[in-house]
Amino acid sequence: MDCLDFLFSEQNNVPSPCFVLDAARLAANAAILDEVQRRTGAKILLALKGYAAWATFPLLSRFTGHGPLWGTCASSVDEARLGREQFGGQVHAFAAAWSAEEVAELLDLADHIVFNSTAQWRQFRPVIEARNRARRAGQAIECGLRINPEHSEGATPIYDPCSPGSRLGIRQRDFEPAALEGISGLHFHTLCEQGADALARTLAAVEEKFGAWLPACRWINFGGGHHITRPGYDLDLLCRCLTDWHERYQAQIYLEPGEAVALNAGWLTATVLDVIRADMPVAILDASAACHMPDVLEMPYRPEVYYALRGRAARAGAAGEQAWSCRLAGKSCLAGDVIGEYSFAGPLRVGQRLVFGDMAIYSMVKTTTFNGLRLPSIGICEPDGHAPDGKKRFSLLRSFTYEDFKNRLS
């Protein structure tokens, strides 16, 4: 029995709404990422902006558990602290800009700090070098610059780091070779849910514009957006790209995926609260796109939905594909709190359970308490070690209450 079927089984004791982490799929993703590391010598970091469910870090970290990953990359001081305290290994930090107070905190948290401009590097170089002089050998903070090869691979502008007008990374025309003193590596990020072919094109663009400075790098960070664990991803091409750059520049190569680590490794349970009639039937759920899966509205995209059919999990179809079509919507007061249009074998009933797929990534870290809606509970589905027939068990990790809503305000 896999986790999805468990969520519709009689043994299911999962509350609603609830994010359910799938331990088996996390482990399978980690194994694929480890294969890439073993074949190429690259080091893979978990991007906490995409997945930060720290209770599962032992499945992923080679330092606090039995996973393969070398550390985390952080976009803020709080992410850096979470990586340092809960994941272990290396902590790499990048933000579009750092304040003096943030850099002061990062000095005790980060192994690599990447700056988005040479002005910020010049501003903070003295304090970082002073701290490095006070550290023991081998504990120096490595500093890097983020570059922008002006090569877009993303289809959605809000998620394209190289879209026209992007504030992320230094363009070739603004690059200052004189500012490289003290810099040990370069960082670039052009991808979003893309394959190795997009990476290969990116690497050609980076070499064209910044190739003169790559031989001086001790490390090169290829950023995130690599959909490595997606079915059909070209692992051989990825490994060739990583190996080629490592051998050509004699630099340590880093990747920092978020989605690939937890791709298809989480679910969101929901329950039908009411079915009303508009231009078509509308099923109102106890889960909300606006509050619980905001990428459905921001990306936008249509998540997979599953329901029980003859005792097993069945995938809902597009509108008109199966016998009964409806619109799924959240319970917030936002008029656009709509998840999408789907079809099912028969009409949905009040109290019926639905399960949304691929909900470990981004949804969990971007949830809000808009309207005072409580955040979904968090739990994990894992093999039941006492059951020889492959059964699963669910453990509740966290529930949220009024106090969580109240305490984020004042």
C-alpha positions in Angstrom: 0.0 0.0 0.0 1.4 3.4 -0.9 0.7 6.6 0.9 -2.0 7.8 -1.4 -4.0 4.6 -1.0 -3.5 4.8 2.7 -5.1 8.2 2.8 -8.3 6.6 1.5 -8.1 3.4 3.5 -10.1 2.4 6.6 -6.9 2.7 8.6 -6.6 6.4 7.7 -6.5 8.6 10.8 -5.4 11.8 9.0 -7.1 15.0 10.0 -8.4 17.5 7.4 -6.9 19.7 6.2 -3.5 18.2 6.6 -0.2 18.2 4.8 1.0 14.6 4.7 4.7 14.0 4.0 5.5 10.8 2.1 8.7 9.3 3.6 9.1 6.7 0.9 9.0 9.2 -1.9 11.4 11.6 0.0 13.8 8.7 0.3 13.4 7.8 -3.4 14.2 11.4 -4.4 17.2 11.5 -2.1 18.5 8.3 -3.8 18.4 9.9 -7.2 20.2 13.0 -6.0 22.8 10.8 -4.4 23.4 9.1 -7.7 24.1 12.4 -9.3 26.6 13.3 -6.5 28.4 9.9 -6.8 28.7 10.1 -10.6 30.0 13.7 -10.7 31.5 14.8 -7.4 29.0 17.7 -7.3 27.5 18.6 -3.9 23.7 19.1 -3.6 22.1 21.4 -1.1 18.5 21.6 -0.1 16.9 25.0 -1.0 14.9 25.8 2.1 12.7 28.3 0.3 11.1 25.3 -1.5 11.0 22.7 1.4 11.7 23.3 5.0 9.8 20.5 6.9 12.6 20.0 9.4 11.2 16.9 11.0 12.1 15.0 7.8 15.7 16.4 7.6 17.1 13.1 8.9 15.9 11.5 5.7 17.9 14.0 3.7 21.0 15.1 5.6 24.3 13.2 5.9 25.1 15.1 9.0 21.9 14.8 11.2 20.5 11.7 9.6 21.2 9.1 7.0 20.5 11.1 3.8 22.9 12.2 1.1 22.8 16.0 1.0 25.6 18.3 2.0 23.7 21.1 3.5 21.2 23.8 2.8 20.9 27.1 1.0 19.1 29.9 2.7 17.4 33.1 1.5 17.3 34.7 4.9 18.9 34.7 8.4 16.1 32.5 9.8 16.5 29.9 7.0 20.2 29.9 7.6 19.6 29.3 11.3 17.2 26.5 10.6 19.7 24.9 8.2 22.5 25.2 10.8 20.5 23.9 13.7 18.4 21.2 12.1 20.2 20.0 8.9 23.9 20.5 9.6 26.6 20.5 7.0 27.2 23.6 4.8 24.9 26.6 4.9 25.0 28.8 1.8 23.1 32.1 2.0 22.0 34.5 -0.8 19.5 37.4 -0.7 18.8 40.2 -3.1 20.3 42.5 -0.4 21.6 42.0 3.1 21.3 44.5 6.0 24.2 45.0 8.4 22.2 43.3 11.2 21.6 40.3 9.0 25.2 39.9 8.0 26.2 40.2 11.7 24.0 37.2 12.4 25.1 35.3 9.3 28.7 35.4 10.4 27.9 32.6 12.9 25.6 30.7 10.6 26.8 30.6 7.1 29.7 28.9 5.3 29.1 30.7 2.0 27.6 34.2 1.6 26.6 35.2 -1.9 26.1 38.9 -2.7 23.8 40.3 -5.4 26.0 43.3 -6.2 29.6 44.4 -5.9 28.5 47.3 -3.8 27.2 44.9 -1.1 30.4 42.9 -1.3 32.5 46.0 -0.8 30.2 47.1 2.1 30.5 43.9 4.0 34.0 42.6 3.0 35.7 44.3 6.0 33.5 42.7 8.6 33.7 39.3 7.0 37.4 39.3 6.6 37.8 40.5 10.2 35.7 37.5 11.3 37.7 35.1 9.1 41.0 36.3 10.7 39.6 35.4 14.1 38.4 31.9 13.0 40.5 28.8 13.0 41.9 27.5 9.7 39.3 25.9 7.5 36.4 27.8 9.1 36.6 30.9 6.9 33.4 32.2 5.3 33.6 31.8 1.5 32.1 34.8 -0.4 30.6 34.8 -3.9 28.8 37.0 -6.4 25.6 36.2 -8.2 25.7 36.7 -11.9 22.9 37.1 -14.4 23.7 35.6 -17.8 20.5 37.2 -19.2 19.4 33.9 -20.6 15.8 33.1 -19.8 14.5 29.5 -19.6 11.5 30.1 -17.5 8.0 30.5 -19.0 6.4 32.4 -16.1 7.9 35.8 -15.6 7.3 36.0 -11.8 9.5 32.9 -11.5 12.1 33.8 -14.1 15.3 35.1 -12.4 16.6 36.3 -15.8 13.5 38.0 -17.1 14.0 41.6 -18.5 14.4 44.0 -15.6 15.2 41.2 -13.1 16.9 42.5 -9.9 18.7 39.2 -9.4 22.4 38.9 -10.4 25.0 41.1 -11.9 24.8 41.5 -15.7 27.9 41.4 -17.8 27.9 45.1 -18.5 27.9 45.8 -14.8 30.5 43.2 -13.8 33.6 44.6 -12.2 36.6 42.3 -12.4 38.5 44.5 -9.9 35.9 43.6 -7.3 36.7 39.9 -7.5 39.5 40.1 -4.9 38.4 38.0 -2.0 35.6 36.3 -4.0 36.0 32.6 -4.2 33.1 31.6 -6.4 30.2 32.6 -8.7 26.5 31.8 -8.5 23.8 31.8 -11.2 20.2 30.6 -11.2 18.2 30.6 -14.4 15.9 27.6 -14.1 12.4 26.8 -12.8 11.1 23.2 -12.9 13.3 22.5 -16.0 15.4 19.8 -17.5 19.1 19.2 -18.2 18.7 20.6 -21.7 17.8 24.0 -20.2 20.9 23.8 -18.0 23.1 23.0 -20.9 21.9 26.1 -22.7 22.4 28.1 -19.6 26.0 26.9 -19.2 26.8 28.0 -22.7 25.3 31.5 -22.0 27.3 31.8 -18.8 30.6 30.8 -20.5 29.9 33.3 -23.3 29.5 36.2 -21.0 31.5 35.3 -17.9 33.9 32.6 -19.1 37.0 34.8 -18.5 36.5 34.7 -14.8 35.4 31.1 -14.3 38.9 29.6 -14.1 39.6 31.6 -10.9 36.6 30.1 -9.1 37.2 27.6 -6.3 33.5 26.8 -6.5 30.6 27.4 -9.0 27.0 27.3 -7.8 24.5 26.3 -10.5 21.5 27.4 -8.4 18.2 25.7 -8.3 15.2 24.9 -10.6 16.7 21.5 -11.7 13.8 19.0 -11.9 16.2 16.1 -11.3 13.7 13.7 -9.8 10.9 14.2 -12.3 10.2 11.1 -14.4 12.0 11.4 -17.8 14.6 13.8 -16.6 17.9 13.3 -18.5 20.3 12.4 -15.7 23.0 11.4 -18.1 23.1 14.9 -19.7 23.0 16.5 -16.2 26.0 14.4 -15.1 27.9 15.2 -18.3 27.4 18.9 -17.7 28.5 18.7 -14.1 31.5 16.6 -14.8 32.6 18.7 -17.8 32.5 21.9 -15.8 34.3 20.4 -12.8 37.1 19.1 -15.0 37.3 22.2 -17.1 37.5 24.7 -14.3 38.8 22.5 -11.4 36.0 23.9 -9.2 33.6 22.3 -6.8 30.2 22.4 -8.4 27.1 23.0 -6.2 23.4 22.5 -7.1 20.7 23.8 -4.8 17.3 22.3 -5.8 14.2 22.7 -3.6 11.5 21.0 -5.7 13.6 18.1 -6.7 14.2 17.1 -3.1 10.5 16.8 -2.2 8.9 16.5 -5.7 5.7 14.4 -5.5 6.5 13.6 -1.8 3.6 15.3 -0.1 -0.2 15.5 -0.1 -2.8 17.8 1.1 -6.0 16.3 2.5 -9.2 18.3 2.2 -12.9 17.7 2.9 -16.0 18.9 1.0 -18.0 21.3 3.2 -20.7 22.2 0.8 -21.7 22.0 -2.9 -23.4 25.1 -4.3 -24.6 26.0 -7.8 -23.1 28.9 -9.8 -22.5 28.5 -13.5 -21.6 25.0 -12.6 -21.5 23.0 -9.3 -18.9 24.5 -6.9 -17.5 22.3 -4.1 -16.3 24.4 -1.2 -13.5 22.8 0.7 -11.9 23.2 4.2 -8.6 23.9 2.3 -7.9 27.2 0.5 -5.9 28.0 -2.6 -5.2 31.5 -1.2 -4.1 30.3 2.2 -2.8 26.8 1.8 -1.6 26.4 -1.8 -0.9 30.0 -3.1 1.2 28.8 -6.1 -2.1 27.6 -7.6 -3.0 31.3 -8.0 0.5 32.7 -8.4 2.1 30.3 -10.9 -0.7 29.5 -11.8 -1.2 25.8 -12.1 -3.8 23.1 -11.7 -2.8 20.5 -9.1 -3.7 16.8 -9.4 -6.7 15.8 -7.3 -7.6 12.3 -6.1 -10.7 10.8 -4.6 -11.9 7.4 -3.4 -13.5 5.1 -6.1 -14.4 1.5 -5.2 -12.0 1.6 -2.3 -9.0 2.9 -4.1 -7.5 6.3 -4.9 -8.6 7.6 -8.3 -7.4 10.6 -10.2 -10.0 13.3 -11.0 -10.1 14.4 -14.6 -10.4 17.6 -16.4 -13.8 19.1 -16.6 -16.0 17.0 -18.9 -13.6 14.0 -18.9 -15.5 12.0 -16.3 -19.3 11.8 -15.5 -19.7 14.8 -13.2 -17.8 18.1 -13.4 -17.4 20.9 -10.8 -15.3 23.7 -9.7 -13.2 23.2 -6.5 -12.9 26.3 -4.3 -11.6 27.4 -1.0 -13.5 28.7 2.0 -11.8 32.1 2.3 -13.6 35.3 1.4 -11.3 36.0 -1.6 -13.5 35.8 -4.7 -10.7 34.2 -6.6 -10.0 31.5 -4.1 -10.6 28.8 -6.8 -8.4 25.7 -7.3 -9.7 24.7 -10.7 -12.3 22.7 -12.6 -12.3 18.9 -12.3 -14.5 15.9 -13.1 -15.4 12.8 -11.0 -17.2 9.5 -11.4 -20.2 11.0 -9.6 -21.3 14.1 -7.6 -19.2 15.0 -4.7 -20.8 14.7 -1.3 -20.5 16.8 1.8 -17.9 15.2 4.1 -16.1 13.5 1.2 -12.3 13.5 1.3 -10.1 14.8 -1.6 -6.4 14.7 -1.7 -4.1 17.1 -3.7 -0.8 15.9 -5.1 2.7 17.3 -5.0 2.0 19.5 -1.9 5.3 19.2 0.0 7.1 21.9 -2.1 6.4 25.6 -1.8 2.8 25.2 -0.6 3.9 24.4 2.9 6.4 27.2 3.2 4.0 29.8 1.7 0.9 29.2 3.7 -0.9 32.1 5.3 -3.5 32.7 8.0 -5.5 35.1 5.9 -9.1 35.4 7.2 -7.9 33.7 10.3 -8.0 30.3 8.6 -6.0 27.8 10.5 -3.0 26.3 8.8 -3.3 22.6 7.8 -1.9 20.1 10.3 1.4 18.5 9.3 2.0 14.7 9.5 4.1 12.0 7.9 3.2 8.7 6.2 5.9 6.1 6.6 6.2 2.3 6.5 4.9 0.5 9.6 7.8 -1.4 10.8 5.6 -3.8 12.7 3.6 -4.8 9.7 5.3 -7.1 7.2 2.8 -6.5 4.4 3.9 -3.0 3.5 1.2 -1.1 5.4 1.7 2.5 6.3 1.3 4.5 9.5 0.6 8.1 10.0 2.2 10.3 12.7 0.9 13.7 13.4 3.8 16.2 13.7 2.0 19.5 14.3 -1.4 21.0 14.7 -2.2 24.8 14.6 -4.5 26.7 16.9 -5.8 30.2 17.5 -2.6 31.0 19.3 -0.6 30.6 16.0 -2.8 33.2 14.3 -2.8 35.6 17.3 1.0 35.4 18.0 2.0 36.5 14.5 0.3 39.8 15.1 0.2 42.3 17.9 
